[in-house]
Amino acid sequence: MLKGFKAFLLRGNILDLAIGIVVGGAFTGVVNGLLDGILNPLIAAIFGQPDISYVGHFTVNGADFSIGEFAQALLNFLIIATTLYFLVIVPVKRLSELGARKEQEPEPEPVPAPTDEYQVLCQIRDLLSAAPPAPDA
């Protein structure tokens, strides 16, 4: 029973998932730094608000609506997806393609020289194909 559990834990998928969660957690700090250090101050300079979530905020019959809050979540998602794609996916894909090319490109085997028997058989074939057809008896 413990052997099966150990095999389950050490399978590649579980390890990949664990590494993905750790990297995702660390990557959240990078994205938050980008937002807090660059994009939110830029938004504050343009719209006069600390971030997009305060833009487009209005109240109808006591219900608060915030278009900017959705826009902020969408912007965060797009930044995370774009950054992950260009900083993780593209380099990994290129590295795996390079590795696959090296594995798939075996050296061409030299073509062996034709043997004497092969050359004689080729000559007989050529003579027979050039000869006129035999008359029917």
C-alpha positions in Angstrom: 0.0 0.0 0.0 2.8 2.4 0.8 4.7 1.3 -2.3 1.7 2.4 -4.5 1.4 5.7 -2.6 5.1 6.4 -3.1 4.8 5.6 -6.8 1.8 8.0 -7.0 3.7 10.8 -5.4 6.8 10.4 -7.5 5.0 10.3 -10.8 5.9 13.2 -13.1 2.5 14.7 -13.1 2.4 15.2 -9.3 5.9 16.7 -9.2 5.1 19.0 -12.1 1.9 20.2 -10.4 3.8 20.8 -7.1 6.5 22.8 -9.0 3.8 24.7 -10.9 2.1 25.7 -7.6 5.4 27.0 -6.1 6.4 28.8 -9.3 2.9 30.3 -9.5 3.0 31.6 -6.0 6.4 33.2 -6.6 5.2 34.6 -9.9 2.3 36.3 -8.1 4.9 38.5 -6.4 6.4 39.4 -9.7 3.1 40.4 -11.2 2.1 42.3 -8.0 5.4 44.2 -8.2 4.7 45.1 -11.8 1.2 46.3 -11.0 2.1 48.2 -7.8 5.4 49.6 -9.1 4.6 50.5 -12.7 1.0 50.1 -14.0 -1.0 51.4 -11.0 1.0 54.6 -10.7 0.6 55.0 -14.5 -3.2 54.5 -14.1 -3.2 57.0 -11.2 -1.5 59.5 -13.3 -3.9 59.1 -16.2 -7.3 58.6 -14.4 -6.5 60.3 -11.1 -7.4 57.0 -9.2 -5.0 54.7 -7.5 -5.9 51.8 -9.8 -8.5 50.8 -12.4 -10.8 49.3 -9.8 -11.9 52.8 -8.8 -12.7 53.9 -12.3 -16.3 53.5 -13.5 -17.7 53.2 -10.0 -21.3 54.2 -9.6 -24.4 53.5 -7.4 -27.9 52.8 -8.5 -30.6 52.5 -5.7 -28.0 51.7 -3.1 -26.3 49.0 -5.2 -22.6 49.7 -5.9 -21.3 48.9 -9.4 -17.7 48.9 -10.4 -16.7 48.4 -14.0 -13.1 49.2 -13.1 -12.9 46.2 -10.6 -13.7 43.8 -13.4 -11.2 45.7 -15.7 -8.6 45.4 -13.0 -9.1 41.6 -12.6 -9.0 41.2 -16.4 -5.8 43.3 -16.6 -4.2 41.2 -13.9 -5.1 38.0 -15.8 -3.8 39.4 -19.1 -0.5 40.5 -17.5 0.0 37.1 -15.8 -0.9 35.1 -19.0 1.3 37.3 -21.2 4.3 37.2 -18.9 4.0 33.4 -18.3 3.8 32.8 -22.1 6.8 34.9 -23.0 9.0 34.1 -20.0 8.1 30.4 -19.5 6.3 28.8 -22.4 8.2 30.2 -25.3 11.7 29.4 -23.9 10.7 25.9 -22.7 9.2 25.2 -26.1 12.3 26.4 -27.9 14.5 24.3 -25.6 12.4 21.2 -26.2 12.4 21.7 -30.0 16.2 22.0 -29.9 16.4 18.8 -27.9 14.0 17.0 -30.1 15.9 18.0 -33.3 19.2 16.7 -31.8 17.5 13.4 -31.0 15.7 13.0 -34.4 18.7 13.8 -36.6 20.6 10.6 -36.8 23.7 10.6 -39.1 22.8 9.3 -42.5 24.1 5.8 -43.1 26.5 5.5 -46.1 25.0 3.7 -49.0 26.9 0.5 -49.6 28.6 0.1 -53.0 26.8 -2.3 -55.3 28.2 -5.8 -55.4 29.5 -7.5 -58.5 26.4 -9.8 -58.5 24.1 -6.8 -58.4 25.9 -5.1 -61.3 25.7 -8.3 -63.4 22.0 -8.8 -62.7 21.4 -5.1 -63.7 23.2 -5.7 -67.0 21.1 -8.9 -67.7 17.9 -7.0 -66.9 18.9 -4.2 -69.3 19.7 -6.6 -72.1 16.4 -8.5 -71.6 14.4 -5.3 -71.7 16.2 -4.1 -74.9 15.8 -7.5 -76.7 12.9 -7.8 -79.1 10.0 -10.0 -77.9 10.3 -13.7 -78.7 8.0 -15.0 -81.5 5.2 -17.3 -80.3 5.7 -20.9 -81.2 
